[in-house]
């Protein structure tokens, strides 16, 4: 049985992505690696390319985890492939290629520092390791599968207003009621509304609706939370590791991609990479629709990872 290690920065993904991918690639063991100490997403703020040089940065910590996963203490516990996945996030959505550039530079730097004069290690990285992105985040894809939205807790009679002419990876809601919410509204543990308070990271609060307009229009997770509870009174209406995981675990990837305007190029790149690596082609996937920054690049001699040059 082939084994694929997943290095994931999101709670939804850690809880359910291995099971979701197993449904696409039966017979493959997808292993979510435990969260590394003090290692967080490196796209939750505007990407800074100088982070590639700092071995204490989040991107370097995640790359370190990717490289050390190549060498398990026991051979039977080794991995055939290792994939690092992060979200694009809204602040980086205009230039996702910067994220790829950061990972490329961080990988080169980590190899130079930890494995100098080891071309064999660099070759293993090129053969076995990949980096991929969900754009803008995993919840973007839920809107391509009505059954996933139901599992996430959206009432079946609820009107869901998203721009259907756009790709799922270019999420945009047109829901005027949601867009008219006051800035920074959420409820505390006693269900009292707090309006205008600016928390430094509202992703820590599972019932947060929005940080500030106009970003909420393009934020699928904020809109999903609103759809689950328009009264803003239930802090447990949408939780990433519960309802979010339920939505992802049985997500219909084929429907999400085939009903999307441009067939979700970043998601398609991930699945195309996996299909090639595992020798299990997905006949409904179109490799021509893959995003160039994370497209499989096995024929390129200058690549750093399987899909990154």
N, C-alpha and C positions, 0 to 999 in steps of 0.2 A: 504494500500500500504506500502510495506517495504521501509525503507529509509537507504541508505548506505552513510556514510560520507567518503570522499576521502581527505586525506592529501597528497598533491602532491608538489614536489620540482621543477618540470620542467614546462616551459612555454607551450610546446606542450600539455602536459598532462592536465594542468589546462584548456586549451582552448577547448579540444576535447575528452578527455578520458571518461567523464560522458556520452556523447552521444554515443560513441563507445560501451561502456559496456551496455547501454540501449538496443542496437540492439541485444545483446546476451541474455539479461535478461529482456524481456519486462514486463512492469508493476511495475518495481522497480525504485525508484527515487534515482539517484546517485548525491550527493551534493558535489561539490568541495568546501572545506572550504577556506575562504579568506586567503591569505598569511599572516602568523604571522609576527609581527614586528621584523625585523632584524633576521629572521629565514631563513636560506638558506639550500641547500643540505649539508649533512654531509659526502658525498662521493666524493666531487669534489677535495679533496686532499687525500693523503694517510691516511687511517683510523688510528686514535690514540685512543687506548682503554682507556686512562686516561680521555678522554672527557666524559665518563660516570659519572665521579665524579663531573664535573663542571656544575652547574646549568645554566651557561651562554653559554654553548657550543650549537652548532646547533642541535646536536642529542637530548640533554636534552630539548631544546625548542620545538622540534617536538614531543617528547614523552609527554611533558606537554600538548601540544595541543590535542594529542590523548586522554589523560586521562580526561581532562576537557570537552571534547566533549561528554563524557558519561553522563554528567549531564546538560542537557539543562534547561533553566529557565522555559520553558513551556513544559509540557509533550508531547503535540502534535508535538513539534518540535524536539523531541528526535530521536536518531538513533538506528536502530536495530543492525547495525554493523559499525565498524570504521576501515579503512584500511590506513595505512601509506605506501607510495611507494616511493622508491628512485632508482636511477640508480647505477649500479655497478661501472661504469667508468673504464677507462683503468688502472689507477694506482693501482686499487684494484682487477683487474680481475684475478690475480693469486690466490687470497685467499678471495673469497666472503664470506666465513664463518666468517671472521673477522668482517665484517659489521654486520652480524646477532648477533655475540657475543657482539658487542658494543650496539646494540639496546636492547638486553636482559639485560645487566648490567645497562644501563641507565633507563630502565623500573623498575627494582628492586630498584634502588636508588631513583627514583622519588616517587615510592609507599611508601618507607620507610620514606621519608622526608615529603611528602604532606599528606599521609594517614596512619600514624602509627597506629598499632593495629586495622586495618580495613580489616579483612579477607573478608568481603562482597564486598568491592571495588576490592580487588585482584581477587575475583572470577568473577566479572563482566568483568574485563580486560581479563581474560582467556576465557570467553565465547564470548565476542563481538569484541575484538581487534586483528588485525593481522598486520604483517609487511611483505612486499614483495619487490622484486627487479626486475627491467628490466635489462637485461644483453646484451651488455654493456650499452645500452641506448635505448630509444624507437625507434629511427631510424633504429636500427638493424632489426626490424620486417618488416619494409617497403619493404625490399629486398625480402621478401617472398610473396609479392602481387604486381604483375606488374601494376595493376590498381592504387595502392597506389602511386607508383613512378610517374605515369602520373599526378595524382592529385598534387603531390609535385612539379611538374614543370619540370620533366625530359622529354625532347623531345622524341617522340615515336620512332624515328629512331636511337636514341643514343645506342651505344654498352655499355652494362653494364657488367663489368668483375669482378665477385666475385667467390670465391672458393665454388663450389656447393657441394663438398663432406663434407663440414663442416656444423654443426648446425648453424641456424640463430644467435644463441647466441654466436657463435665463429666467428663472421664476419671477413672476410679477402678479400681485393681486390687484384687482380692480374693485374691491369691496369698500364702498364708501363709509359704511358704519365703522369698520375696523380702522380705516385710514383717518377717521375723525376723532379717534380716541385721544384724550389728553396726553401730553408728552410725559413719559416716564411713569406710567400708571401700573401699579401692582398692589397686591394685598398682603398684609402681614399675617402672622400666624393666628391672629384673632379676627381675620377677615376684614380688617379696617383698611380702606383704600389709602394709599400713599401716593400723592401726585406731585410731580416736580422734583422728587428726590433723585439725585443722580448717583447711583451705586457705581463703584469702579468696574465691576464685572457682573452684569445682571444675569449672565449665564449660570451663576451659582444659585440663583433663585428660580426654582422650577415653575413658579407661577407668574413670572415676569411676562408682560405683554409686549413691551417695546422700550427701547432706550430713547430714541429721538426721531422724529420725522426728518427727512423723508425716507430714511433707511427701511422703515417698517414695510414699505411697499414691496421690497425685494427680499424680505426675510421670511423664508418658508416656516421656520420653527416658531417664530412669533405668531404668524397667522394660524398655524396649526393649533397652537395653544388657545388662541382666541376661538377657533371653531369648536374646540372641545368644551368650552365654557364661556359663552358670551357674557354671562353675568359677572365674570371675574371673581367669583366667590369661592371656588374650589381649588385649593393648591395642589390637589392630586388628580386633577382632570387629565393632565398630560404629564407623565414622568418618563424621562428618557429610558430608564432601565426597566420600565414596566410596559406602558402602552407603546412607547417608541420601539422597544425590542419586539413586542408582539407584531407590530406593523412590518418590521424589517425581516423577521424570521421567515415569513412565508411570502415575501414580496415577489410579485410576478415581474421579473427582470425583463422578460421578452416583451410583455405588454408595455412596460415603461419606455423601453427603447423604441419599439415599433410605432407607438402612437405619439412620439415626440417629433417636433418639427425637423431637427437635425440629428436625431437619433443619439442624443446624449454623448457627444464625442469623448469626454473624459471617462465616463463610465464604460463606453465601448472599448476604449483603450485598455482599461483594466481587464475586462472580460476576454478580450482578444489575446492579451498577454498570457492570462491563465490558461486559456484554451490551447495555445501553442505549447506552453510549458508542460501541460498535463497530457497532451496528446488526445484531448477530447474536444474536437471542434464543435462549435455551436452554429448550426447551419443557418440560423436566422440573424447572425451577426454579420455586419458589413465592415470589414477592416478598412475600407476606404473612408469610413465616417469617423475614424479615430482622431483625437486631438493631436496635432503635431508635437506639442511639447512632451507628451508622455506616450507617444506611439512607439510600438515595438521597433527596435533598431538593430536587430541581430546582425545585419550585414555591414554595419558601420564599424570600421576598425578603430575609430576614435572614441567609442562609447565608454562611459564610466560604469553605468549599470546596464541591465538588459535593454532598457528603454530610454536611457538618458545619455546624451552626447556631451 
